[in-house]
Amino acid sequence: MSTFEEKLDKYAELAVKIGVNIQSGQTLVINAPLSSAEFTRKVAHKAYDAGAKLVHVEWHDEELTRIRFDKAPVESFKEYPKWKAEGYETMAENGAAFMTIKSTDPDLLKGVDSEKIATQNKVQGQAMDTFRSYIQSDKVSWLVISTPSPAWAAKVFPNEPEDTQMSKLWEALFEATRINTDDPVAEWKQHDNTLQTKAALLNNKNYRQLHFKSPGTDLTIELPNNHIWLGGGGPTQDGVHFVANMPTEEVFTAPKSDGVNGTVTNTKPLNYGGNVIDHFTLTFKDGKVVDFTAEQGEETLKHLLETDEGATRLGEVALVPHSSPISQSGILFYNTLYDENASNHIALGSAYSTCLKDGAKMSSDELRKAGLNTSITHVDFMIGSADMDIEGVLSDGTTEAVFRKGEWAI
């Protein structure tokens, strides 16, 4: 039985070797909360051992974030340091790899003035738009991975004794990311191949539309010409294979921005910017949200949809069977990285240009003309369940089952 330290070591190795797949002489940029200091140091060790030239860490602290939101004026959130955005762009242009370690308290900004949150999200989104385009076109290798924090662990396991909540969440993350296997690196390589095989099957099908039906959802999503399904890892523009999300159980593509019609209801809470949005329904017409309701977080959802015109349209559709390991764990993580891999999901906002043939070479205008959505935001939310059926419409107009009762039918 591996000790916690041995598992943490394997987790760091996985992040470096399979996640960003650091190359000799490369810079690794890590965004990390103070609560993940131990793991971040292990990642630095592994990255230097793999030949990294520099490991640069950008630390942040949730307590300081909350203090600012409580005490700073709205004007404070109308500014984003230009030097920081330009720094990220320069590091990406020079071939750095990027790792984001998430450990957010789902209720971090509960009760905060929603105007401040919306203003910051919009200003930061605008400032980081160029860097985001590098990420979404796989110009660089990048990874999103998580570590527990006391507040997050308490949210996930509220009925556990306080002194066991962190260990419970650590064990859940290790299980979901295959750390509890003899060779996690080998397991991930096999898992990557499985997802890419499913993506290849969908690419051969070349569906024109997908029709989602379940309680509260009756949604048709048209797919653009030359769309590409992706899953697991993929190459950067320089040919370095990486895996952007750990865990990942999805295959995904981009919808046609004006081809979404019907109604969709979430099946898991959405943690957005330190607030929870839940029991919400969106109605689409010709690709755009024309109506919405939410029992919890409606004001936050309203501000999300007002981010820009693209925030009212979809940029991603992803398929995940209900039998995925994360779904079967029965744990609600209140963390999109985990919860999206327990459920079919869609995303408001920008599309990944790699989901279109030659899309990574296209400008924003060219992507829009080809049918992909552009936005300064990208927010996934969960819509799948054991009751979901999905029909695929083929190029000749015939239909076939893609999902039945939450599981693959092809």
JORA-V438520 format. One record per run of one state. SS is the DSSP state (h for helix, s for strand, l for the rest). FROM is the first residue (numbers start at 1). TO is the last residue. If there is no record, write none. Layout:
# JORA-V438520
SS	FROM	TO
SS	FROM	TO
This chain:
# JORA-V438520
l	1	3
h	4	19
l	20	26
s	27	33
h	34	49
l	50	53
s	54	60
l	61	61
h	62	71
l	72	73
h	74	78
l	79	81
h	82	93
l	94	96
s	97	102
l	103	113
h	114	127
l	128	128
h	129	136
l	137	141
s	142	146
l	147	149
h	150	156
l	157	161
h	162	176
l	177	183
h	184	205
l	206	208
s	209	214
l	215	216
s	217	223
l	224	226
s	227	227
l	228	229
s	230	231
l	232	233
s	234	235
l	236	240
s	241	242
l	243	244
s	245	245
l	246	250
s	251	253
l	254	254
s	255	265
l	266	269
s	270	272
l	273	274
s	275	285
l	286	287
s	288	296
l	297	297
h	298	305
l	306	308
h	309	312
l	313	313
s	314	319
l	320	324
h	325	328
l	329	335
h	336	342
l	343	344
s	345	349
l	350	352
h	353	355
s	356	356
l	357	358
h	359	361
l	362	363
h	364	369
l	370	377
s	378	382
l	383	388
s	389	393
l	394	398
s	399	404
l	405	406
s	407	408
l	409	410
